[in-house]
Amino acid sequence: MKSYRKELWFNTRGRREFINITPQVEECLKESGVKEGFVLCNAMHITASVFINDDESGLHHDFEVWLEKLAPEKPYSQYRHNGFEDNADAHLKRSVMGREVIVAVTGGKLDFGPWERIFYGEFDGKRKKRVLVKIIGE
């Protein structure tokens, strides 16, 4: 059995951003040489997420609006966590969007449904953060 590990690094321009990381994960899979197995992608920061969905700008806008309704960024004083920080909303948004995804590998390719793509969701950006890609298989 093979095991492969790589970190993908991101430095977002905005506080919140969705990045399609499918091409980077596919490159990792190619580098790994794994033909049958699993890919794990997880955010290595508590205010970021990795999730699978459609790469459609309207949907991304809808996520942004929906998440902001669930956990609005401001006023900062609404959250007890925000004593020395201003990112309580980012922690809550991450809880909703999830930490990681696992994707089957079949025939050396990510075994996706027709529109599925892997995304990095940033909720407290403007600094360097990472995603772990771990691939196990044969």
N, C-alpha and C positions, 0 to 999 in steps of 0.2 A: 504494500500500500504506500502511496506517495502522500506527502504532506507539504503544503506550500503556504507561506505567510508573506503578506506585503501590506504596508501602510500607504494609504492614499491621503495626501495632504491638501487642504483647502483653506483659502483666505478670502472670505466673501466680502463683497463691497458694501453690502447692506446688512442690517440687523437680521432680516429674514430673507431667505433665499432657498429655492429648490433647484438642485443641480442633477441632471441626468448623468449618472456615473456608470451606466451600462457599458459604454465603450471601454472604460478603464478596467472594469471587472472582466470583460471579454478578453482583454489583453493579458490580464493576470491568468486567466484560465489557459490561454495559449502558452504562456510562459511555464505554467505548472506541468504541462504534458498530460494532465488527467483527462481521460476519455469517459469514465463512468464514476460518478461520485456525487459530492455535494460542495456547494460554495456557501460559506457564511460571510455575510457583510454586516458589521456592526459599527455604530457610532461610538467613538471612544471619549465622548464628552456628554455630560448629563443634560445639556441644553441643545442637543442635536439629535437627529433621527435618521434612520435608513428605512425606507419603505418601498413597496412595489405598487405602481399604478400606471396610468396612461400618461404619455408625454404630450399633453394638450394644454395650451396656455390658458384657455378658459377654465379648465378644471383646476389648474394651479391657482388662479385668481380666486376661485370658489373656496379652495382650501384656506387661503390667506384670510378671506372674509369670515369663513366659518370658525377658524381657530381664534381669530381676534374677538369674535362674539363669545366664544367659550371662555377665553382667558385674555381679556384686554390688557395691553401693555400698560396703559395709563388709566387712572392715576396710580402712580407707584405706591402711594400710601395705602392702597386697598389690600396689600399683601404683607403679612407679618415677616416674611422672608426678606423683604426689601429694607432691612435696617441699614446695611452697609453696601448692598447691591441693588440693582434695578432690574433683575432678570427672573423674578418669580414666575412671570407669565411664560417664559421660555421653558422652564422646568415642567410646567403644566402641559404646554403644547407638545413637548417631547413625550410625555406620558400617554397622550392620546395617539400620536403618530407612530410610536413604537421605537424600539432600540435597534432591532436587527431583522434581517431576512435570511432565509435559507432557500437556495435554489438547487434543484436537481441538475446534474450534468449527465447528458445522454449523447453519446457519439461525439464527445468533445465540444458540445455546445450547451449553452444555458437552455434548459427545458422550460420555456415560457409559453403562456397562452398568447393569442394573437397580438395584443396591445401592451403586454406587460413590459415594464422597464424598471430599473432600479434607480432610486433617487436618494440623494443626500439632502435632508431638510435641516436648514440652519435657522435657529430661532433667537440666537444671541451672538451675532456675528461681528465682523470687522476685526477678526484676529485669526491666527493660524489654528486649525483644528484638523483632526484625522479620522479616517475610517479604516478599520481592520478588515482585510480580505483573507480568509482562511479557506483553503481548498484541500479536501481529503478525498482520495479515491485511487483508482488504478488507471 
